[in-house]
Amino acid sequence: MLELRPNCECCDKDLPPDAADAVMCTFECTFCTDCAANRLPGGRCPNCGGELVRRPVRPADKLAKFPASTKRVLKAHAGCGKAA
């Protein structure tokens, strides 16, 4: 089951479980679409080089039993920093 991480690993933007602008790689590294398009080289995951795809939304009725992660991940990737 996906962790549904709560933030962009690049700019730390909040990405709630129903965020339409969350993308992730196969290792679940999570980014906002703005960082993926404008800050990450080639729009690829800076950790593994993998493709970033839209993160699926977990149905609201399943979140109670299978909650999203609350662990924030933030890394100092080239081009990343706190969003203005």
MMTF fields as JSON, N, C-alpha, C and O atoms, coordinates in Angstrom:
{
  "mmtfVersion": "1.0.0",
  "mmtfProducer": "UNKNOWN",
  "numBonds": 335,
  "numAtoms": 336,
  "numGroups": 84,
  "numChains": 1,
  "numModels": 1,
  "chainsPerModel": [1],
  "groupsPerChain": [84],
  "chainIdList": ["A"],
  "bondAtomList": [4, 2, 8, 6, 12, 10, 16, 14, 20, 18, 24, 22, 28, 26, 32, 30, 36, 34, 40, 38, 44, 42, 48, 46, 52, 50, 56, 54, 60, 58, 64, 62, 68, 66, 72, 70, 76, 74, 80, 78, 84, 82, 88, 86, 92, 90, 96, 94, 100, 98, 104, 102, 108, 106, 112, 110, 116, 114, 120, 118, 124, 122, 128, 126, 132, 130, 136, 134, 140, 138, 144, 142, 148, 146, 152, 150, 156, 154, 160, 158, 164, 162, 168, 166, 172, 170, 176, 174, 180, 178, 184, 182, 188, 186, 192, 190, 196, 194, 200, 198, 204, 202, 208, 206, 212, 210, 216, 214, 220, 218, 224, 222, 228, 226, 232, 230, 236, 234, 240, 238, 244, 242, 248, 246, 252, 250, 256, 254, 260, 258, 264, 262, 268, 266, 272, 270, 276, 274, 280, 278, 284, 282, 288, 286, 292, 290, 296, 294, 300, 298, 304, 302, 308, 306, 312, 310, 316, 314, 320, 318, 324, 322, 328, 326, 332, 330],
  "bondOrderList": [1, 1, 1, 1, 1, 1, 1, 1, 1, 1, 1, 1, 1, 1, 1, 1, 1, 1, 1, 1, 1, 1, 1, 1, 1, 1, 1, 1, 1, 1, 1, 1, 1, 1, 1, 1, 1, 1, 1, 1, 1, 1, 1, 1, 1, 1, 1, 1, 1, 1, 1, 1, 1, 1, 1, 1, 1, 1, 1, 1, 1, 1, 1, 1, 1, 1, 1, 1, 1, 1, 1, 1, 1, 1, 1, 1, 1, 1, 1, 1, 1, 1, 1],
  "groupList": [{"groupName": "MET", "atomNameList": ["N", "CA", "C", "O"], "elementList": ["N", "C", "C", "O"], "formalChargeList": [0, 0, 0, 0], "bondAtomList": [1, 0, 2, 1, 3, 2], "bondOrderList": [1, 1, 2], "singleLetterCode": "M", "chemCompType": "L-PEPTIDE LINKING"}, {"groupName": "LEU", "atomNameList": ["N", "CA", "C", "O"], "elementList": ["N", "C", "C", "O"], "formalChargeList": [0, 0, 0, 0], "bondAtomList": [1, 0, 2, 1, 3, 2], "bondOrderList": [1, 1, 2], "singleLetterCode": "L", "chemCompType": "L-PEPTIDE LINKING"}, {"groupName": "GLU", "atomNameList": ["N", "CA", "C", "O"], "elementList": ["N", "C", "C", "O"], "formalChargeList": [0, 0, 0, 0], "bondAtomList": [1, 0, 2, 1, 3, 2], "bondOrderList": [1, 1, 2], "singleLetterCode": "E", "chemCompType": "L-PEPTIDE LINKING"}, {"groupName": "ARG", "atomNameList": ["N", "CA", "C", "O"], "elementList": ["N", "C", "C", "O"], "formalChargeList": [0, 0, 0, 0], "bondAtomList": [1, 0, 2, 1, 3, 2], "bondOrderList": [1, 1, 2], "singleLetterCode": "R", "chemCompType": "L-PEPTIDE LINKING"}, {"groupName": "PRO", "atomNameList": ["N", "CA", "C", "O"], "elementList": ["N", "C", "C", "O"], "formalChargeList": [0, 0, 0, 0], "bondAtomList": [1, 0, 2, 1, 3, 2], "bondOrderList": [1, 1, 2], "singleLetterCode": "P", "chemCompType": "L-PEPTIDE LINKING"}, {"groupName": "ASN", "atomNameList": ["N", "CA", "C", "O"], "elementList": ["N", "C", "C", "O"], "formalChargeList": [0, 0, 0, 0], "bondAtomList": [1, 0, 2, 1, 3, 2], "bondOrderList": [1, 1, 2], "singleLetterCode": "N", "chemCompType": "L-PEPTIDE LINKING"}, {"groupName": "CYS", "atomNameList": ["N", "CA", "C", "O"], "elementList": ["N", "C", "C", "O"], "formalChargeList": [0, 0, 0, 0], "bondAtomList": [1, 0, 2, 1, 3, 2], "bondOrderList": [1, 1, 2], "singleLetterCode": "C", "chemCompType": "L-PEPTIDE LINKING"}, {"groupName": "ASP", "atomNameList": ["N", "CA", "C", "O"], "elementList": ["N", "C", "C", "O"], "formalChargeList": [0, 0, 0, 0], "bondAtomList": [1, 0, 2, 1, 3, 2], "bondOrderList": [1, 1, 2], "singleLetterCode": "D", "chemCompType": "L-PEPTIDE LINKING"}, {"groupName": "LYS", "atomNameList": ["N", "CA", "C", "O"], "elementList": ["N", "C", "C", "O"], "formalChargeList": [0, 0, 0, 0], "bondAtomList": [1, 0, 2, 1, 3, 2], "bondOrderList": [1, 1, 2], "singleLetterCode": "K", "chemCompType": "L-PEPTIDE LINKING"}, {"groupName": "ALA", "atomNameList": ["N", "CA", "C", "O"], "elementList": ["N", "C", "C", "O"], "formalChargeList": [0, 0, 0, 0], "bondAtomList": [1, 0, 2, 1, 3, 2], "bondOrderList": [1, 1, 2], "singleLetterCode": "A", "chemCompType": "L-PEPTIDE LINKING"}, {"groupName": "VAL", "atomNameList": ["N", "CA", "C", "O"], "elementList": ["N", "C", "C", "O"], "formalChargeList": [0, 0, 0, 0], "bondAtomList": [1, 0, 2, 1, 3, 2], "bondOrderList": [1, 1, 2], "singleLetterCode": "V", "chemCompType": "L-PEPTIDE LINKING"}, {"groupName": "THR", "atomNameList": ["N", "CA", "C", "O"], "elementList": ["N", "C", "C", "O"], "formalChargeList": [0, 0, 0, 0], "bondAtomList": [1, 0, 2, 1, 3, 2], "bondOrderList": [1, 1, 2], "singleLetterCode": "T", "chemCompType": "L-PEPTIDE LINKING"}, {"groupName": "PHE", "atomNameList": ["N", "CA", "C", "O"], "elementList": ["N", "C", "C", "O"], "formalChargeList": [0, 0, 0, 0], "bondAtomList": [1, 0, 2, 1, 3, 2], "bondOrderList": [1, 1, 2], "singleLetterCode": "F", "chemCompType": "L-PEPTIDE LINKING"}, {"groupName": "GLY", "atomNameList": ["N", "CA", "C", "O"], "elementList": ["N", "C", "C", "O"], "formalChargeList": [0, 0, 0, 0], "bondAtomList": [1, 0, 2, 1, 3, 2], "bondOrderList": [1, 1, 2], "singleLetterCode": "G", "chemCompType": "PEPTIDE LINKING"}, {"groupName": "SER", "atomNameList": ["N", "CA", "C", "O"], "elementList": ["N", "C", "C", "O"], "formalChargeList": [0, 0, 0, 0], "bondAtomList": [1, 0, 2, 1, 3, 2], "bondOrderList": [1, 1, 2], "singleLetterCode": "S", "chemCompType": "L-PEPTIDE LINKING"}, {"groupName": "HIS", "atomNameList": ["N", "CA", "C", "O"], "elementList": ["N", "C", "C", "O"], "formalChargeList": [0, 0, 0, 0], "bondAtomList": [1, 0, 2, 1, 3, 2], "bondOrderList": [1, 1, 2], "singleLetterCode": "H", "chemCompType": "L-PEPTIDE LINKING"}],
  "groupTypeList": [0, 1, 2, 1, 3, 4, 5, 6, 2, 6, 6, 7, 8, 7, 1, 4, 4, 7, 9, 9, 7, 9, 10, 0, 6, 11, 12, 2, 6, 11, 12, 6, 11, 7, 6, 9, 9, 5, 3, 1, 4, 13, 13, 3, 6, 4, 5, 6, 13, 13, 2, 1, 10, 3, 3, 4, 10, 3, 4, 9, 7, 8, 1, 9, 8, 12, 4, 9, 14, 11, 8, 3, 10, 1, 8, 9, 15, 9, 13, 6, 13, 8, 9, 9],
  "groupIdList": [1, 2, 3, 4, 5, 6, 7, 8, 9, 10, 11, 12, 13, 14, 15, 16, 17, 18, 19, 20, 21, 22, 23, 24, 25, 26, 27, 28, 29, 30, 31, 32, 33, 34, 35, 36, 37, 38, 39, 40, 41, 42, 43, 44, 45, 46, 47, 48, 49, 50, 51, 52, 53, 54, 55, 56, 57, 58, 59, 60, 61, 62, 63, 64, 65, 66, 67, 68, 69, 70, 71, 72, 73, 74, 75, 76, 77, 78, 79, 80, 81, 82, 83, 84],
  "secStructList": [7, 7, 7, 7, 7, 1, 5, 7, 6, 6, 6, 7, 7, 5, 7, 7, 6, 6, 7, 6, 6, 3, 3, 3, 7, 6, 6, 7, 7, 3, 3, 3, 2, 2, 2, 2, 2, 2, 6, 1, 4, 4, 4, 5, 7, 6, 6, 6, 7, 7, 5, 7, 3, 3, 7, 7, 7, 7, 7, 2, 2, 2, 2, 6, 6, 1, 7, 7, 7, 7, 7, 7, 7, 7, 7, 7, 7, 6, 6, 7, 7, 7, 7, 7],
  "xCoordList": [0.838, 0.0, 0.893, 1.919, 0.504, 1.281, 1.252, 0.239, 2.373, 2.465, 1.652, 1.129, 1.541, 0.91, 1.587, 0.981, 2.852, 3.644, 3.013, 2.422, 3.143, 2.387, 2.974, 2.381, 4.137, 4.761, 5.641, 6.008, 5.963, 6.916, 8.313, 8.678, 9.077, 10.433, 11.366, 12.44, 10.974, 11.808, 11.514, 12.422, 10.258, 9.913, 9.139, 8.861, 8.786, 8.054, 6.593, 5.962, 6.052, 4.636, 3.793, 4.111, 2.727, 1.8, 1.097, 0.604, 1.056, 0.371, -0.545, -0.159, -1.765, -2.694, -3.042, -2.761, -3.641, -3.936, -4.746, -4.644, -5.548, -6.369, -5.766, -6.453, -4.484, -3.833, -3.767, -3.297, -4.237, -4.195, -2.841, -2.544, -2.019, -0.729, 0.449, 1.548, 0.235, 1.313, 1.764, 0.947, 3.084, 3.652, 4.651, 5.165, 4.922, 5.844, 6.547, 6.107, 7.65, 8.36, 8.007, 7.187, 8.602, 8.284, 8.768, 8.338, 9.661, 10.117, 9.316, 9.643, 8.281, 7.375, 7.977, 7.416, 9.108, 9.614, 8.513, 8.011, 8.136, 6.958, 7.318, 8.079, 6.758, 7.024, 5.738, 4.791, 5.704, 4.572, 4.843, 5.992, 3.813, 3.98, 4.827, 5.531, 4.77, 5.579, 7.067, 7.83, 7.484, 8.898, 9.312, 10.401, 8.453, 8.774, 9.007, 9.911, 8.2, 8.302, 9.391, 10.01, 9.639, 10.505, 11.806, 12.696, 11.941, 13.146, 13.955, 15.152, 13.33, 14.031, 14.505, 13.713, 15.779, 16.33, 15.561, 15.465, 15.023, 14.3, 12.979, 12.355, 12.532, 11.281, 11.33, 10.305, 12.532, 12.712, 13.078, 13.524, 12.884, 13.206, 14.709, 15.515, 15.093, 16.52, 17.185, 18.413, 16.414, 16.973, 17.32, 18.404, 16.397, 16.607, 16.654, 17.018, 16.291, 16.276, 15.023, 14.893, 14.098, 12.878, 11.84, 11.924, 10.875, 9.763, 8.88, 8.625, 8.419, 7.469, 6.087, 5.881, 5.149, 3.776, 2.806, 3.147, 1.591, 0.582, 0.323, 0.129, 0.325, 0.042, -1.464, -2.242, -1.886, -3.32, -3.9, -3.195, -5.199, -5.911, -6.595, -7.349, -6.328, -6.981, -8.42, -8.641, -9.386, -10.78, -10.943, -10.382, -11.714, -11.894, -12.362, -11.949, -13.211, -13.71, -12.64, -12.821, -11.542, -10.436, -9.374, -8.574, -9.365, -8.344, -8.452, -7.435, -9.64, -9.798, -9.09, -8.426, -9.23, -8.603, -7.147, -6.313, -6.85, -5.509, -5.037, -5.024, -4.649, -4.295, -3.011, -2.144, -2.924, -1.721, -0.594, -0.846, 0.615, 1.774, 1.775, 1.262, 2.343, 2.528, 4.01, 4.372, 4.867, 6.319, 6.721, 6.579, 7.22, 7.648, 9.071, 9.925, 9.315, 10.636, 11.038, 10.276, 12.223, 12.73, 14.204, 14.946, 14.641, 16.047, 16.588, 15.837, 17.868, 18.535, 18.978, 20.168, 18.027, 18.349, 18.744, 18.279, 19.598, 19.958, 18.698, 17.853, 18.56, 17.404, 16.251, 15.279, 16.339, 15.249, 15.564, 16.718, 14.538, 14.626, 13.238, 12.278, 13.102, 11.786, 11.112, 11.701, 9.869, 9.117, 8.926, 8.762, 8.951, 8.786, 7.344, 7.023],
  "yCoordList": [-1.166, 0.0, 1.243, 1.275, 2.247, 3.473, 4.257, 4.282, 4.896, 5.709, 6.992, 7.475, 7.546, 8.848, 9.891, 10.43, 10.161, 11.104, 12.496, 12.888, 13.243, 14.485, 15.756, 16.828, 15.649, 16.883, 16.617, 15.482, 17.719, 17.663, 17.579, 18.382, 16.625, 16.398, 17.537, 17.687, 18.327, 19.408, 20.737, 21.334, 21.21, 22.535, 22.474, 23.515, 21.286, 21.057, 21.502, 21.676, 21.687, 22.029, 20.898, 19.726, 21.238, 20.228, 19.536, 20.191, 18.207, 17.409, 16.426, 15.287, 16.873, 15.991, 14.773, 14.759, 13.76, 12.521, 12.708, 11.899, 13.771, 13.998, 15.025, 15.506, 15.366, 16.363, 15.892, 14.791, 16.733, 16.417, 16.772, 16.375, 17.519, 17.954, 17.223, 17.773, 15.998, 15.177, 14.15, 13.486, 14.032, 13.007, 12.204, 12.677, 10.985, 10.115, 9.159, 8.955, 8.577, 7.553, 6.183, 6.095, 5.139, 3.792, 3.538, 2.572, 4.395, 4.272, 5.179, 5.305, 5.804, 6.69, 8.032, 8.734, 8.408, 9.76, 10.661, 10.419, 11.683, 12.476, 13.934, 14.525, 14.503, 15.885, 16.547, 15.863, 17.878, 18.592, 18.723, 18.63, 18.934, 19.021, 20.226, 20.174, 21.318, 22.494, 22.167, 22.49, 21.536, 21.161, 20.146, 20.244, 19.176, 18.155, 18.796, 18.395, 19.785, 20.418, 21.478, 21.655, 22.191, 23.363, 23.296, 24.116, 22.354, 22.316, 21.033, 21.028, 19.959, 18.675, 18.426, 18.52, 18.109, 17.881, 16.817, 15.665, 17.218, 16.281, 15.82, 14.908, 16.439, 16.029, 14.612, 13.936, 14.159, 12.802, 12.846, 13.872, 11.724, 11.634, 11.849, 11.157, 12.805, 13.048, 11.965, 11.923, 11.102, 10.022, 8.797, 8.232, 8.388, 7.151, 7.359, 6.441, 8.551, 8.813, 8.299, 8.368, 7.784, 7.198, 8.218, 9.406, 7.718, 8.516, 8.974, 8.215, 10.205, 10.717, 10.691, 11.219, 10.073, 9.941, 10.46, 10.551, 10.802, 11.315, 10.293, 9.106, 10.778, 9.906, 9.659, 10.609, 8.41, 8.14, 8.665, 8.829, 8.924, 9.405, 8.217, 7.485, 8.031, 6.957, 7.396, 8.514, 6.535, 6.904, 7.312, 6.682, 8.369, 8.929, 7.888, 7.925, 6.966, 5.96, 4.95, 4.218, 4.902, 3.988, 4.662, 3.978, 6.009, 6.711, 6.447, 6.454, 6.218, 5.958, 4.666, 4.614, 3.646, 2.354, 2.31, 1.65, 3.014, 3.015, 4.458, 4.981, 5.116, 6.541, 6.815, 5.953, 8.043, 8.501, 8.694, 8.863, 8.668, 8.884, 10.319, 11.231, 10.504, 11.839, 12.202, 13.298, 11.28, 11.506, 12.357, 11.941, 13.545, 14.453, 14.097, 13.8, 14.13, 13.87, 15.122, 15.607, 15.652, 16.841, 16.628, 16.33, 16.779, 16.559, 17.755, 18.457, 17.982, 19.115, 18.736, 18.55, 18.625, 18.336, 19.618, 20.695, 19.518, 20.693, 21.323, 20.622, 22.63, 23.336, 23.418, 24.129, 22.701, 22.713, 23.69, 24.037, 24.104, 24.982, 25.341, 25.047, 25.957, 26.352, 27.245, 28.217, 26.912, 27.705, 29.12, 29.328, 30.074, 31.483, 31.8, 32.938],
  "zCoordList": [0.0, 0.0, 0.0, 0.68, -0.753, -0.844, 0.461, 1.159, 0.782, 1.99, 1.884, 2.888, 0.694, 0.473, 1.361, 2.287, 1.057, 1.845, 1.809, 0.803, 2.915, 3.075, 2.475, 2.598, 1.825, 1.329, 0.117, -0.188, -0.563, -1.67, -1.075, -0.216, -1.524, -1.037, -1.435, -0.853, -2.406, -2.923, -2.215, -1.637, -2.248, -1.707, -0.399, 0.197, 0.059, 1.313, 1.25, 2.292, 0.061, -0.081, 0.49, 0.291, 1.195, 1.697, 0.532, -0.386, 0.581, -0.433, 0.29, 0.552, 0.613, 1.308, 0.464, -0.735, 1.057, 0.327, -0.958, -1.881, -1.016, -2.216, -3.172, -4.073, -2.985, -3.836, -5.284, -5.572, -6.176, -7.606, -8.215, -9.341, -7.474, -8.008, -7.371, -7.293, -6.92, -6.358, -7.388, -8.024, -7.54, -8.417, -7.602, -6.589, -8.052, -7.322, -8.284, -9.415, -7.807, -8.57, -7.987, -7.073, -8.495, -8.011, -6.587, -5.957, -6.066, -4.686, -3.756, -2.576, -4.278, -3.552, -3.171, -2.331, -3.767, -3.586, -4.134, -5.232, -3.398, -3.727, -3.947, -3.182, -5.008, -5.391, -5.866, -6.255, -5.836, -6.428, -7.924, -8.358, -8.697, -10.152, -10.551, -11.56, -9.771, -10.095, -9.994, -10.904, -8.911, -8.768, -9.825, -10.39, -10.092, -11.091, -12.453, -13.186, -12.79, -14.108, -14.177, -15.226, -13.069, -13.141, -12.352, -12.578, -11.441, -10.607, -10.741, -10.454, -11.168, -11.243, -12.663, -13.601, -12.841, -14.184, -14.959, -14.535, -16.088, -16.947, -16.369, -16.912, -15.262, -14.646, -14.103, -14.021, -13.731, -13.224, -11.754, -11.239, -11.089, -9.667, -9.476, -10.098, -8.617, -8.4, -7.552, -7.472, -6.927, -6.111, -6.945, -6.806, -7.812, -8.564, -10.079, -10.814, -10.551, -11.992, -12.669, -13.891, -11.871, -12.418, -12.851, -12.537, -13.57, -14.065, -12.913, -11.978, -12.983, -12.001, -12.634, -13.727, -11.94, -12.433, -11.383, -10.204, -11.818, -10.901, -9.799, -10.062, -8.563, -7.426, -7.366, -7.448, -7.227, -7.135, -5.833, -4.837, -5.866, -4.683, -4.017, -4.658, -2.738, -1.988, -1.691, -1.226, -1.953, -1.666, -0.201, 0.696, 0.025, 1.365, 2.374, 3.533, 1.954, 2.9, 3.305, 4.278, 2.583, 2.922, 3.8, 4.438, 3.833, 4.616, 6.108, 6.802, 6.616, 8.047, 8.45, 9.486, 7.645, 7.954, 7.493, 8.113, 6.406, 5.818, 5.666, 4.552, 6.768, 6.715, 5.945, 5.8, 5.46, 4.764, 5.784, 6.977, 5.312, 6.169, 6.706, 6.059, 7.869, 8.436, 8.482, 8.911, 8.039, 8.057, 6.861, 5.711, 7.146, 6.086, 5.656, 6.492, 4.352, 3.784, 3.023, 2.187, 3.3, 2.627, 2.395, 3.331, 1.148, 0.815, 0.045, -0.633, 0.15, -0.495, -1.908, -2.166, -2.804, -4.199, -4.901, -4.531, -5.911, -6.702, -7.271, -7.827, -7.14, -7.664, -6.695, -6.95, -5.581, -4.607, -3.48, -3.228, -2.84, -1.688, -1.263, -1.976, -0.142, 0.355, -0.666, -1.139, -1.006, -1.979, -1.446, -0.244, -2.342, -1.958, -1.638, -1.296]
}
